Amino acid sequence: MSLVGHVIGSFGQRVLLVACLFCSVAGYAAVALAADAPNTLSAAESRLGWKLLFDGDSLKGFRGYRKDEPGSGWAVEDGLLVRKAAGAGDLITRDEFDSFELQLEYRITPGGNSGLMFHVTEDSDKPWHSGPEVQIIDNVDGKDAQKAGWLYQLYQPAKPRWVAAFEQRAGLVSGDTYDATRPAGEWNHLYLRVTPQAGEVCLNGVKYYNFVIGSDDWNRRVAESKFAKFEGFAKAGRGHIVLQDHGDEVAFRSIKVRPLPEGEATRPVDVKMAVTTEPAFPDIEWEGWSPTGDNGRPAQPLRPLLVTHAGDGSGRRFVLDQSGMVHVIPKGEAKKASLFLDLRPQTAPWGKANEEGLLGLAFHPNFKENGEFFLCYSVKPEEDPAVRREHVSRFRVSKDDPNKADPASEEVVITFEQPFENHNGGSITFGTDGYLYVGLGDGGSANDPLGNGQNLANLSGSVVRIDVDHKDPGLAYAIPSDNPFRDVEGARPEIFAYGFRNIWQISCDPETGHIWVGDVGQDLWEEVNIVENGGNYGWSIREGTQPFSGVVSHAATVDPVWVYDHREGKSITGGHVYHGKEIPALAGRYVFGDYVSGRVWGLKLDPETGKADNQEISWNGLPVYGFGTDEDGEMYVTTASPAGQGVFRLVSDTSVVPVGINKDFLDPELDAEAWMKRFEVESREVFAGRVEVMKALGLEAGDRIADIGSGTGLYLSAFSEAVGKEGRVSAVDISPKFIEFIRRRIVDENLENVRVVPSTEHSASLAAESVDHVFICDTYHHFTYYGEMLESIREGLAPGGQLVVIDFERIPGTSREWLLTHVRAGKDQVRAEIEQAGFKFVEEVEVPAFAENYLLRFRKAG
């Protein structure tokens, strides 16, 4: 392997040091979580529309090329799809695909060769006559000069010019191409995207190249290849995916596909929160800055990265601008932002290097008494532009004016060397333990060329924790006694956690003490992490939950609490946990956003299960640079603005009514009996005829039924009668008061074959394969965690079991407000979500008696 991460000289020695340190530090990881199980979809993948092409049990999704069944040389062994023996032949998907993304893991034998082809038609003797092939090969002893991940005879990985320039300036010598392949016998992760607009290949997370089928560049390359003589080569625009039999043993697993309608992924439909934003300081004037420069031309835009407070009871807001300014704004409405500190003369300008500048601000927990605050900034080079440094410095407020800092009070606490101009990190925060935390990037360029992410001998790619109230010998700070690598030989004792690519930004939840970071991904995944003492967060052997680079490592790593891919956003901006009073719907949620897609979300973790619920917040679509809170806990989001209006405040959105009313059902003040009696009276006429329809769906004596969200138990009598004494009906509900009501109904109506199953927001609480039919009647729109609920339902259904959803897009005579509260998703979205969760759509049943309701039938796939 020759990945850029394999470096020479002193850099190579550092990489070797990392390998040694792995042995001594593995036990320090606070949470060592296993990677996603093979042949399964992670919660993130399910939410984002991925589907399994291979389930680990059978070849049902495949057949032989121009044959009805797979060749005899293919086998399924221990969850692997293996080209095992002669007679295999090329393996082709039964389905065809046009625009799609695909990912798989492969393990090649020494000297082995295989390939992945796409848009294959069956009008020629060989699949490669029509379908381009991504090579799968042992790069050391392979039979072909073209390597794994290359588009055969067409495209090979070339290092981008900007990366080569970065490395040259840093004195790093490496080749012109990438090789991120792991050796024969190791698992490699291959990603392929094919659309009319663009194609892309990544191997082990490293982007190899882009291509556009039919472009001038593509046509030129085809004309120079052996494929020029095949008229139909890459012309179909739609076809099968093929795994090539090249006569060698190769194993595949976790083969996943995501259709891309019209060339783009359908954005996941997160619940829309009743939260929006408004300008925080309309018409404010910023001291030291105006929209127009001295030459009459537009000035450099303000680029606020953070809004924070001093915790001194004054209610003042402090706004950090990346150019080097810190402004102070008094509590309440204000027309002027005073310049608290101007650090521009010594701060490297972001106009020359986009990720440099003034990057972090944190007030000492005892600021009211000691007047201390801390800044992290890129230092303007004095002589050699190639020497890049980052200071964390202590400053003090002026003795004469509480709204002015004393620039002469600067004391440099710690300095970080920055080999490149990107991936500086630089966000800082105080933890509830009183220590200062600094979030750093891996040093820059692409692919972590210096191996800093996993190098404990270097502070880059880590969260640093230091004690700024004491000093160890030779230092302007002290090392906390419980820092995890304090006594590990060769490791920097300042490191609290490591394995980060570029933290943007870091914050502390004042109620839980959790340290949150948004870690910017490279080519595939963005992630949110809660930082634990000693945790290894994976970079650059992993991105998100997927492998990265050709470096083989079995180090224990900590999973992100949330990930999203690059069809949803491409550069995460970390935020803060909301603890204000003005937006109850946001309570306890971690608010974060994305710089590229301009989206903002609120993420909440269930402390018992670790499950995450993500909901979208209305935002204007502008790049998200940062977040912040004031002394009351209210929250802000920032963006660049040439008019100085880049600071927005989060507020309740009265045009959106919150969803997820399962939580309302758990309210101890809920008058459940009155609610249910009213519901039955108002619903009977609209839902008349459902009993007959349900019987027509194939219920038989002896069947096992689960009624999810039984509520009033309106349908239990009909279910009980349909399955007879030999059958069983499970009445599933989340509300203790509803369950009490159902229990009384079972006794009153003598429903001997009905049992009650208490559920949760995340799960239907059904034993594996314990039911034949699941009915969701007037309940799907209540699901808050619908993806996880569907997953639990799928687990509870027996093979081939039936899922029936009866719901409404509106009810005649109801108000808009009621609908906004109760109808989370329309029929088309419901069907898409359920298919995405592993069910096969059977039919939509026309039910005139349902008014404007619908009935959808599904089967459990497999």
C-alpha positions in Angstrom: 0.0 0.0 0.0 1.1 3.5 -0.7 -1.6 5.7 0.8 -0.5 9.2 1.6 -0.7 8.2 5.2 2.4 6.1 4.7 4.9 8.8 5.0 8.7 9.1 5.2 11.3 10.4 7.6 10.2 11.8 11.0 6.6 11.5 9.9 7.0 7.8 9.3 8.5 7.4 12.8 5.4 9.0 14.2 3.2 6.5 12.5 5.2 3.7 13.9 4.9 5.2 17.3 1.1 5.2 16.9 1.2 1.5 16.3 3.1 0.9 19.5 0.8 3.1 21.5 -2.3 1.2 20.4 -1.2 -1.7 22.5 -1.0 0.4 25.6 -4.0 2.7 25.2 -6.7 0.4 23.9 -8.0 -0.3 27.4 -8.4 3.4 28.0 -11.3 3.8 25.6 -14.3 4.6 27.8 -16.8 3.1 25.3 -15.6 0.6 22.8 -18.5 0.0 20.4 -18.5 -2.6 17.7 -19.0 -1.6 14.1 -22.3 -2.3 12.5 -23.0 -6.0 12.1 -22.4 -7.2 8.5 -25.4 -7.4 6.2 -27.4 -5.0 8.3 -28.5 -1.4 7.8 -27.4 1.0 10.5 -30.1 3.4 11.8 -28.5 6.2 9.7 -28.5 4.1 6.5 -32.2 3.1 7.0 -33.2 6.7 7.6 -31.3 7.7 4.5 -32.9 5.2 2.1 -30.3 2.4 1.8 -31.5 -1.2 1.1 -29.7 -4.5 1.4 -28.9 -6.4 -1.9 -27.6 -9.3 0.1 -29.1 -10.3 3.5 -26.3 -12.8 4.5 -28.6 -15.8 4.1 -29.4 -16.4 0.5 -28.7 -15.5 -3.2 -32.4 -14.6 -3.8 -31.5 -11.2 -5.2 -29.1 -12.5 -7.7 -28.9 -14.9 -10.7 -26.3 -15.8 -13.3 -25.6 -13.6 -16.3 -28.2 -14.6 -19.0 -29.4 -17.4 -16.7 -32.3 -17.9 -14.3 -30.3 -19.0 -11.3 -26.9 -18.3 -9.8 -24.0 -20.4 -11.0 -23.1 -23.4 -8.7 -19.7 -21.9 -7.9 -21.3 -19.2 -5.8 -22.0 -20.0 -2.1 -23.3 -18.3 1.0 -21.1 -19.2 3.9 -21.2 -17.6 7.4 -23.0 -14.6 6.1 -20.6 -14.1 3.2 -21.3 -14.2 -0.6 -18.3 -16.2 -1.9 -17.1 -17.0 -5.3 -16.0 -20.5 -4.2 -15.4 -22.7 -7.2 -15.6 -23.2 -10.9 -19.0 -22.9 -12.5 -19.7 -19.7 -10.7 -20.0 -17.3 -13.7 -20.8 -13.6 -13.4 -23.4 -12.9 -10.7 -26.1 -10.4 -11.7 -28.8 -8.6 -9.7 -32.3 -9.6 -10.6 -33.3 -5.9 -10.4 -32.1 -3.1 -12.7 -30.9 0.3 -11.6 -30.5 3.6 -13.3 -29.2 6.3 -10.8 -28.0 4.8 -7.6 -25.4 4.6 -4.9 -23.8 1.3 -3.9 -21.5 0.2 -1.2 -20.1 -3.2 -0.4 -17.2 -4.8 1.4 -15.0 -7.3 -0.3 -12.1 -9.6 0.7 -9.9 -10.8 -2.0 -7.5 -13.8 -1.9 -3.8 -13.3 -2.6 -3.4 -12.8 -6.4 -7.1 -12.6 -6.8 -9.1 -10.6 -9.3 -12.8 -9.6 -9.6 -14.9 -6.6 -10.5 -18.1 -4.6 -10.0 -20.0 -3.7 -13.1 -23.0 -1.5 -13.5 -25.6 -0.6 -16.1 -25.1 -4.1 -17.6 -27.5 -5.3 -20.3 -27.8 -8.8 -21.4 -27.6 -8.3 -25.2 -24.0 -9.5 -25.5 -22.0 -12.5 -24.6 -20.1 -10.7 -21.8 -21.4 -8.2 -19.2 -18.3 -6.0 -19.7 -19.4 -5.4 -23.3 -22.1 -3.1 -21.8 -21.2 -2.3 -18.3 -18.2 -0.3 -17.0 -16.2 -2.2 -14.3 -14.7 -1.0 -11.0 -11.7 -3.2 -10.3 -11.6 -5.5 -7.3 -8.1 -6.9 -7.1 -5.2 -7.8 -4.9 -2.9 -4.9 -5.6 0.3 -6.7 -4.6 0.1 -10.0 -6.5 -2.8 -9.2 -8.8 -3.0 -10.2 -12.5 -3.6 -6.7 -13.8 -1.6 -3.5 -13.8 -4.9 -1.7 -13.0 -5.6 -1.6 -9.3 -8.6 -2.0 -7.0 -11.0 0.9 -7.3 -9.9 1.9 -10.8 -12.6 2.2 -13.5 -11.1 -0.4 -15.8 -9.1 1.2 -18.6 -10.9 4.5 -18.0 -10.2 6.2 -14.7 -7.7 5.9 -11.9 -7.2 7.9 -8.7 -5.3 11.2 -9.2 -4.4 13.4 -6.3 -6.2 16.8 -6.5 -4.0 19.7 -7.3 -4.8 21.5 -4.1 -3.8 18.5 -2.0 -0.5 18.2 -3.9 0.1 21.9 -3.3 -0.7 21.6 0.4 1.7 18.7 0.8 4.5 20.3 -1.2 4.3 23.4 1.1 4.5 21.2 4.1 7.5 19.3 2.7 5.6 16.0 2.5 6.8 13.7 -0.3 4.2 11.3 -1.7 3.0 9.9 -5.0 0.7 11.4 -7.5 -2.1 8.8 -7.0 -3.8 7.2 -4.0 -3.8 3.6 -3.0 -6.2 3.1 -0.1 -6.5 -0.6 -0.6 -6.1 -2.9 2.3 -4.1 -6.1 1.5 -5.5 -9.5 0.5 -7.3 -11.2 3.3 -8.5 -7.9 4.8 -12.0 -6.3 4.3 -12.2 -3.3 2.0 -15.1 -0.9 1.6 -16.1 0.2 -1.9 -18.5 3.0 -2.7 -19.9 3.8 -6.1 -22.3 6.6 -7.2 -23.8 6.6 -10.7 -26.1 9.4 -12.0 -26.5 11.3 -15.3 -24.9 14.3 -13.6 -21.9 12.6 -11.9 -20.3 9.4 -10.9 -17.9 8.8 -8.1 -15.8 6.0 -6.6 -14.4 5.9 -3.1 -12.3 3.1 -1.8 -12.1 2.7 2.0 -13.6 6.2 2.2 -11.0 7.9 0.0 -12.4 9.6 -3.1 -10.6 8.2 -6.1 -12.2 10.1 -9.0 -15.3 11.6 -10.5 -16.7 10.8 -13.9 -19.7 11.8 -16.1 -20.9 9.1 -18.5 -21.3 10.6 -22.0 -19.2 13.6 -21.3 -16.4 14.7 -23.7 -13.8 13.4 -21.2 -15.6 10.1 -20.9 -16.0 9.6 -24.6 -12.3 10.4 -25.2 -11.3 7.8 -22.6 -13.6 5.2 -24.1 -12.3 5.8 -27.6 -8.8 5.1 -26.3 -9.8 1.9 -24.6 -10.6 -1.6 -25.7 -14.3 -0.8 -25.1 -14.5 1.5 -28.2 -15.5 -1.5 -30.4 -18.6 -2.2 -28.3 -21.4 0.0 -29.6 -23.5 -0.5 -26.5 -20.8 0.1 -23.9 -22.1 2.5 -21.2 -25.0 3.6 -23.3 -28.0 1.9 -21.5 -28.4 4.4 -18.6 -30.0 1.5 -16.8 -29.1 -2.0 -16.1 -28.0 -4.7 -13.7 -25.2 -4.7 -11.2 -22.7 -7.5 -11.7 -20.1 -9.2 -9.5 -17.5 -10.6 -11.8 -16.2 -14.2 -11.8 -12.6 -13.9 -12.8 -11.7 -17.4 -11.7 -10.4 -16.4 -8.2 -12.0 -16.7 -4.8 -13.5 -13.5 -3.5 -16.0 -12.8 -0.7 -18.6 -10.0 -0.4 -20.8 -8.8 2.4 -22.9 -5.8 3.3 -23.9 -5.1 -0.3 -26.2 -2.1 -0.1 -27.9 0.1 -2.7 -29.7 3.4 -2.6 -31.8 4.4 -5.6 -31.4 8.1 -6.5 -34.6 9.4 -8.2 -33.7 12.1 -10.8 -30.0 11.7 -9.8 -30.3 12.8 -6.2 -31.1 11.1 -2.9 -34.5 11.8 -1.4 -33.8 13.8 1.7 -34.9 11.9 4.8 -38.1 13.4 6.2 -37.2 14.4 9.7 -40.0 15.8 11.9 -40.3 19.5 11.5 -39.9 21.3 14.8 -42.1 24.2 15.8 -38.9 26.3 15.8 -37.6 28.9 13.5 -35.1 31.8 13.4 -35.3 35.5 13.3 -32.6 38.3 13.1 -31.2 38.6 16.6 -29.9 42.2 16.3 -31.7 44.0 13.4 -30.1 47.2 12.3 -27.3 46.9 14.7 -24.0 48.7 14.2 -20.7 46.9 14.7 -18.0 49.0 16.1 -14.8 48.7 14.0 -16.7 47.4 10.9 -19.1 48.8 8.3 -20.6 47.2 5.2 -18.5 49.6 3.0 -14.7 49.8 3.1 -12.6 53.0 3.0 -12.4 52.6 -0.8 -16.1 52.7 -1.2 -16.3 49.0 -2.1 -18.1 46.4 -0.1 -16.1 45.4 3.0 -15.2 41.9 4.0 -18.4 40.2 5.3 -18.7 39.7 9.0 -18.3 36.1 9.8 -19.6 35.4 13.3 -18.7 32.0 14.6 -20.0 32.1 18.2 -22.4 33.9 20.5 -21.7 33.4 24.2 -21.9 35.0 27.6 -19.6 35.7 30.6 -21.8 34.0 33.2 -21.5 37.1 35.4 -25.2 38.0 35.6 -24.9 40.9 33.3 -26.8 39.2 30.4 -24.3 40.6 27.9 -23.9 38.7 24.6 -20.4 38.3 23.2 -20.0 37.7 19.5 -16.8 36.2 18.1 -15.9 37.2 14.5 -13.4 35.1 12.6 -11.5 38.1 11.4 -10.3 38.7 14.9 -12.9 40.8 16.6 -15.0 40.1 19.8 -18.0 42.4 20.2 -20.2 42.8 23.3 -23.9 43.5 23.1 -25.9 44.5 26.3 -28.9 42.6 27.4 -32.1 43.4 25.7 -32.7 45.3 22.5 -29.5 47.0 21.3 -28.5 49.2 18.4 -24.7 49.0 18.8 -22.2 46.2 19.3 -19.1 47.6 21.1 -15.7 46.3 20.3 -14.6 44.2 23.3 -11.3 43.2 21.8 -9.7 43.7 18.4 -7.2 40.9 17.7 -7.0 41.5 13.9 -3.4 42.8 13.9 -2.1 39.5 15.0 -4.7 37.0 13.6 -4.1 35.2 10.4 -6.9 36.4 8.0 -9.5 33.9 6.9 -9.6 35.7 3.5 -6.3 33.9 2.7 -7.0 30.6 4.4 -10.7 29.9 4.9 -10.3 27.9 8.2 -7.9 30.2 9.9 -8.6 33.3 12.0 -10.1 33.8 15.4 -11.7 30.4 16.1 -12.6 30.0 19.8 -13.8 32.0 22.9 -14.5 30.8 26.4 -15.0 32.8 29.6 -13.5 31.4 32.8 -16.1 29.9 35.1 -15.0 32.5 37.7 -14.9 35.4 35.3 -17.0 37.5 37.6 -14.2 37.3 40.2 -11.0 37.1 38.0 -12.0 38.7 34.7 -10.3 36.0 32.7 -11.3 34.7 29.3 -9.5 32.6 26.6 -9.2 32.9 22.9 -7.9 30.4 20.3 -6.7 32.0 17.1 -4.4 31.4 14.1 -1.3 33.4 14.5 -0.3 35.7 11.6 3.0 34.4 10.2 5.8 36.8 11.1 8.5 35.7 8.6 7.9 32.3 7.0 4.3 31.9 5.6 4.7 28.2 5.8 5.1 28.2 9.6 1.5 28.1 10.9 0.7 28.2 14.5 -2.4 28.4 16.7 -2.4 30.0 20.2 -4.8 29.5 23.1 -4.2 32.7 25.1 -5.5 34.0 28.4 -6.8 37.6 28.4 -8.2 39.8 31.2 -10.9 42.4 31.1 -9.8 46.0 31.5 -9.7 47.4 35.0 -11.4 50.6 33.9 -14.2 49.4 31.6 -16.0 46.0 31.9 -16.9 46.2 28.2 -13.3 46.4 27.1 -10.6 43.7 27.3 -7.0 44.5 28.0 -5.1 43.5 24.8 -1.8 43.8 26.7 -2.9 41.1 29.2 -2.3 38.3 26.7 -0.6 35.2 28.1 -0.1 32.4 25.6 -1.1 29.2 27.4 -0.5 26.6 24.7 0.6 26.6 21.1 -0.3 24.1 18.4 1.7 23.7 15.2 -0.4 23.6 12.1 1.3 21.9 9.1 -1.5 22.9 6.7 -3.9 25.8 6.4 -7.1 23.7 6.9 -8.4 21.5 9.7 -7.4 23.8 12.5 -10.4 23.2 14.7 -9.9 25.8 17.4 -13.2 25.8 19.2 -12.8 25.9 23.0 -15.1 25.5 26.0 -14.9 25.0 29.8 -16.3 21.8 31.1 -18.3 21.5 34.3 -15.1 20.1 35.8 -13.5 23.6 35.4 -11.0 22.4 32.8 -10.5 24.0 29.4 -11.3 21.8 26.4 -9.8 22.5 22.9 -11.2 20.8 19.8 -8.5 20.3 17.2 -8.4 19.1 13.6 -5.9 16.6 12.2 -3.6 19.2 10.8 -5.1 19.4 7.4 -4.7 18.5 3.7 -6.8 15.4 2.9 -6.7 11.8 4.1 -4.8 12.7 7.2 -1.4 12.4 5.4 0.6 12.7 8.6 -1.4 10.1 10.5 -2.2 12.5 13.2 -5.7 11.2 13.9 -4.4 8.1 15.5 -1.1 9.5 16.8 -1.0 10.1 20.5 2.4 11.7 20.2 0.8 14.7 18.4 -2.0 16.9 19.7 -3.6 17.3 16.2 -6.8 15.3 15.7 -7.7 15.4 19.4 -9.7 17.0 22.2 -7.1 18.6 24.5 -8.0 19.1 28.2 -5.9 21.4 30.4 -6.0 23.0 33.8 -5.6 26.8 33.3 -5.7 27.6 37.0 -2.4 25.8 37.8 1.0 25.3 36.2 3.2 22.2 35.9 6.9 22.7 35.6 7.8 24.2 32.3 4.2 24.7 31.3 1.7 27.6 31.4 -1.0 25.1 32.5 -1.3 21.8 34.4 -2.3 18.3 33.3 -5.5 17.1 35.1 -4.8 14.1 37.2 -7.4 11.9 35.4 -6.3 12.8 31.8 -6.2 9.3 30.2 -2.7 9.4 28.7 -1.0 11.3 31.5 1.2 8.3 32.3 1.4 6.6 28.9 4.9 6.7 27.6 5.2 8.6 24.3 1.7 10.1 24.4 0.9 13.7 24.9 -0.7 14.0 28.4 -2.9 16.9 27.3 -5.0 14.6 25.2 -8.5 13.8 26.6 -9.8 11.9 23.5 -8.5 11.5 19.9 -9.4 10.3 16.4 -11.1 13.4 15.1 -10.8 14.9 11.6 -11.8 18.5 12.1 -13.9 19.5 15.2 -16.1 22.4 14.3 -17.3 23.1 17.0 -17.1 21.9 20.7 -19.5 22.7 23.5 -20.3 21.5 27.0 -23.9 20.7 28.2 -24.0 22.6 31.6 -26.6 20.2 33.0 -25.1 16.8 32.1 -21.4 17.8 31.7 -21.3 16.1 28.3 -18.8 17.4 25.8 -20.3 17.6 22.3 -18.5 18.0 19.1 -19.4 18.1 15.4 -16.6 16.4 13.5 -16.4 17.3 9.8 -16.1 14.4 7.5 -14.2 14.0 4.2 -16.1 12.3 1.3 -18.9 10.3 2.8 -20.1 10.9 6.3 -20.5 13.8 8.9 -20.8 12.9 12.6 -21.9 14.1 16.0 -19.9 12.8 19.0 -20.2 12.9 22.8 -16.6 12.9 24.0 -15.6 10.4 26.6 -12.4 10.3 28.6 -9.8 8.3 26.6 -12.1 7.6 23.7 -10.8 6.9 20.2 -13.3 8.3 17.7 -11.8 6.5 14.7 -10.3 9.0 12.2 -8.4 8.2 10.1 -9.0 4.5 10.2 -12.7 5.2 10.2 -15.1 7.9 9.0 -18.6 7.8 10.6 -19.1 4.0 11.1 -17.3 2.9 7.9 -13.6 2.0 7.4 -11.3 4.7 6.0 -7.9 4.4 4.3 -5.7 1.4 3.6 -4.2 1.3 7.1 -5.3 -1.9 8.8 -6.1 -1.4 12.5 -8.2 -3.2 15.0 -8.2 -0.5 17.6 -11.3 -0.1 19.6 -13.3 3.0 18.5 -16.3 4.9 19.8 -19.3 5.2 17.6 -20.9 8.6 16.8 -24.2 9.4 18.3 -25.5 10.6 15.0 -24.2 10.5 11.4 -25.5 11.7 8.0 -24.1 11.3 4.5 -23.1 13.7 1.8 -26.4 13.7 0.0 -27.8 15.5 3.1 -24.9 17.8 3.9 -21.2 18.0 3.5 -19.7 20.0 6.4 -21.2 19.7 9.9 -21.2 22.7 12.2 -21.5 21.6 15.8 -23.7 23.4 18.3 -25.1 23.4 21.8 -27.7 21.7 24.0 -30.7 24.0 24.6 -31.7 24.7 28.2 -33.7 28.0 27.7 -37.3 28.6 28.6 -38.7 30.3 25.6 -38.8 27.1 23.3 -40.1 24.1 25.3 -40.1 21.9 22.2 -36.3 22.3 22.1 -35.6 21.4 25.7 -32.6 19.1 26.0 -31.9 19.0 22.3 -28.5 19.4 20.7 -28.8 22.0 18.0 -26.4 21.7 15.1 -26.3 22.4 11.4 -24.5 22.0 8.1 -22.3 24.6 6.4 -22.9 23.3 2.8 -26.6 22.3 2.7 -27.7 25.1 5.1 -29.8 22.9 7.3 -30.3 23.0 11.1 -31.5 20.2 13.3 -32.3 19.4 17.0 -31.0 16.1 18.2 -32.2 14.4 21.4 -30.8 11.2 22.9 -32.8 8.8 25.0 -30.5 8.4 28.1 -31.7 4.8 28.7 -31.4 3.4 25.2 -29.0 5.8 23.5 -31.5 6.1 20.6 -31.5 9.4 18.8 -34.4 11.5 17.6 -33.5 14.1 15.0 -35.9 16.9 14.0 -35.4 19.7 11.5 -35.5 23.4 12.4 -36.6 26.0 9.9 -33.6 28.0 8.6 -33.0 30.3 5.7 -30.7 27.9 3.9 -27.6 30.0 4.3 -24.2 28.4 5.3 -24.2 27.6 9.0 -21.0 28.9 10.6 -21.7 28.6 14.3 -24.1 28.6 17.2 -24.2 29.9 20.7 -26.2 30.7 23.8 -26.9 33.6 26.1 -27.0 33.7 29.8 -30.7 32.8 29.8 -30.0 29.7 27.8 -31.6 31.0 24.6 -29.8 29.9 21.4 -28.4 31.6 18.3 -27.2 30.5 14.9 -24.7 32.4 12.8 -23.8 32.9 9.2 -21.6 35.2 7.1 -23.3 38.5 6.2 -22.0 41.4 4.0 -24.7 43.6 5.8 -23.7 42.6 9.3 -26.9 40.6 9.8 -25.4 37.2 10.4 -26.7 36.5 13.9 -30.1 34.9 14.3 -32.1 33.9 17.3 -34.0 30.6 17.6 -37.7 31.2 18.4 -40.9 29.2 18.5 -42.7 28.9 15.2 -46.4 29.3 15.8 -47.2 28.2 12.2 -46.1 24.6 13.0 -47.7 22.5 15.7 -45.4 20.0 17.3 -45.8 16.3 16.4 -45.0 13.1 18.2 -48.1 13.0 20.4 -47.2 9.7 21.9 -45.5 11.9 24.6 -48.8 13.6 25.2 -50.3 10.2 25.8 -47.8 9.7 28.6 -48.8 12.9 30.3 -50.1 12.0 33.8 -52.6 14.8 33.5 -54.2 13.4 30.4 -57.9 12.6 30.8 -57.6 9.4 28.8 -61.1 8.1 29.3 -62.8 11.3 28.2 -60.4 11.5 25.2 -61.1 7.9 24.1 -64.9 8.2 24.5 -64.9 11.3 22.4 -62.7 9.6 19.8 -65.0 6.6 19.5 -68.1 8.8 19.0 -66.4 11.0 16.4 -64.7 8.1 14.6 -67.3 5.4 14.3 -69.1 6.9 11.3 -65.8 7.7 9.4 -64.3 4.3 10.1 -67.4 2.2 9.4 -66.7 -0.8 7.3 -63.3 -1.4 8.6 -64.2 -4.7 10.2 -65.3 -6.2 6.8 -62.1 -5.0 5.1 -59.9 -6.5 7.8 -61.6 -9.8 7.4 -61.0 -9.6 3.6 -57.3 -9.3 4.3 -56.9 -13.0 5.0 -57.3 -13.3 8.7 -57.9 -16.9 9.7 -58.6 -18.8 12.9 -55.4 -19.4 14.8 -53.6 -16.3 13.5 -51.6 -14.1 15.8 -52.3 -10.4 15.5 -50.7 -7.3 17.0 -52.8 -4.1 17.0 -50.2 -1.3 17.4 -51.5 1.7 19.3 -54.7 0.1 20.4 -55.8 3.3 22.2 -59.5 2.8 22.7 -59.5 -0.8 21.6 -62.0 0.1 19.0 -61.0 -2.9 16.8 -60.2 -5.5 19.4 -63.6 -7.2 19.2 -63.3 -7.7 15.5 -59.8 -9.0 15.7 -60.7 -11.4 18.5 -63.6 -12.8 16.6 -61.6 -13.2 13.3 -58.8 -15.3 14.8 -61.0 -17.3 17.2 -60.1 -19.0 20.4 -57.1 -20.7 18.7 -55.6 -17.3 17.8 -54.1 -14.5 19.8 -54.4 -10.7 19.7 -51.8 -8.4 21.2 -53.1 -5.0 22.1 -50.0 -2.8 22.0 -49.9 0.7 23.4 -47.6 3.2 25.1 -49.9 5.0 27.5 -50.5 3.4 31.0 -53.9 5.1 31.1 -54.9 3.6 27.7 -53.6 0.2 28.8 -55.8 0.4 31.9 -58.8 1.3 29.7 -58.1 -1.7 27.4 -57.8 -4.1 30.3 -61.3 -3.1 31.4 -62.6 -3.5 27.9 -61.1 -7.1 27.7 -63.0 -8.0 30.8 -66.2 -6.2 29.9 -66.4 -7.8 26.4 -64.9 -11.2 27.5 -62.0 -11.0 25.0 -60.2 -14.1 26.3 -57.7 -14.3 23.4 -56.6 -10.7 23.8 -53.5 -9.7 25.8 -51.9 -6.3 26.6 -48.4 -5.5 25.5 -46.9 -2.2 26.9 -44.7 -0.6 24.3 -42.2 2.3 24.1 -41.7 5.2 21.7 -38.9 3.2 20.0 -40.3 -0.3 20.0 -43.5 -2.3 19.7 -42.1 -4.7 22.3 -43.0 -7.9 20.3 -41.0 -11.1 20.7 -39.1 -12.1 17.6 -41.4 -13.6 14.9 -44.2 -13.8 17.4 -47.1 -12.5 15.2 -48.5 -13.2 11.7 -50.2 -9.8 11.2 -49.5 -6.3 12.4 -52.2 -3.7 12.1 -51.5 0.0 12.5 -54.9 1.6 12.7 -55.0 5.5 13.0 -51.6 5.3 14.7 -48.8 5.6 12.2 -49.0 9.4 12.3 -48.3 9.2 16.0 -44.9 7.5 15.6 -42.1 9.7 16.8 -39.3 7.3 16.1 -40.9 5.6 13.1 -37.7 4.0 11.7 -37.0 2.2 14.9 -40.7 1.3 15.5 -40.8 -0.2 12.0 -37.7 -2.2 12.6 -39.1 -3.6 15.8 -42.3 -4.5 14.0 -40.3 -6.3 11.3 -38.5 -8.3 13.9 -41.8 -9.3 15.5 -43.4 -10.5 12.3 -43.0 -14.1 11.3 -41.4 -14.7 7.9 -43.8 -13.6 5.2 -46.0 -11.8 7.8 -48.4 -9.1 6.8 -48.3 -5.4 7.8 -51.4 -3.4 7.3 -51.5 0.4 7.7 -54.9 2.1 7.9 -54.5 5.8 8.3 -55.7 9.2 7.0 -54.3 12.2 5.2 -57.2 14.3 6.5 -60.5 13.8 8.2 -63.5 15.8 6.9 -64.5 18.6 9.2 -61.3 18.7 11.2 -59.3 21.9 11.6 -55.9 22.6 10.0 -54.4 22.8 13.5 -55.6 19.4 14.4 -54.2 17.9 11.2 -50.8 19.6 11.7 -50.6 18.0 15.1 -51.7 14.6 14.1 -50.8 13.8 10.5 -47.0 13.4 10.4 -46.7 12.0 6.9 -48.9 11.6 3.8 -49.6 8.3 2.1 -46.7 8.3 -0.4 -44.2 9.1 2.4 -45.6 6.4 4.6 -45.2 3.9 1.9 -41.7 5.0 1.1 -40.7 4.8 4.8 -42.2 1.3 5.3 -40.5 0.0 2.1 -37.2 1.5 3.2 -37.6 -0.4 6.5 -37.5 -3.8 4.7 -41.2 -4.4 3.8 -42.5 -5.3 0.3 -45.6 -3.3 -0.8 -48.5 -5.5 -1.8 -51.4 -3.3 -2.6 -53.5 -0.3 -1.7 -57.0 -1.3 -0.9 -59.8 1.0 -2.1 -62.2 1.6 0.9 -65.0 4.0 0.0 -66.3 3.8 3.6 -63.0 5.3 4.9 -63.8 8.8 3.6 -60.4 10.1 2.7 -58.5 7.3 4.5 -56.2 4.8 2.9 -55.2 1.2 3.5 -51.8 -0.1 2.6 -50.7 -3.8 2.7 -47.1 -4.9 3.0 -45.3 -8.2 3.4 -42.2 -8.8 5.5 -39.4 -9.2 2.9 -37.8 -12.6 3.1 
